Amino acid sequence: MRSLRSLSALLLALVACSHAQPPPTPPPAQAIAAPAPPPPPDPVAARPPPEVAPASIYFDYDTSELSPASRPVLQDLLDQARARPDQSVRIEGNCDERGSREYNLALGQRRAEAARNYLENLGMDTSRITTVSNGKERPRASGSDEAAWKENRRDDLIPTSGNVGVSSAAEPASR
């Protein structure tokens, strides 16, 4: 019986040894290059804000008082100008053909100054605004009827580059 036990132990040892083999060595790993991350996107050039858009406001006959409709136009111009501190604005006062040249030059200047004062009261820097009166010298609409006169009683708000400094009111009006 002892030999049977010895034989069983030997057989068990052989069987155990056959299972205790080290695992096979894996084949050498191939170096797989990970895909390169995409290059960082080019920095988006900051777009400058849009230019200040030209606009016009209109007046009633023989007055330089701002109408309720002109106030939102001036507010919009101010908002645009705040985004573009490199731009200034020239306000050109215009009149219809009725009245003398001198009277219309003075009225056009009062109209331009009314818009200027309104913009200044809203907080626009005075160095960025210049005014000029064209009087009746630069009509937008031709004709001698109410429709043409209404179109010509206006301030033109014209953006300019940089600070304007010198008023163009000193320039002679065209004849």
Disulfide bonds with the S-S distance in Angstrom:
none
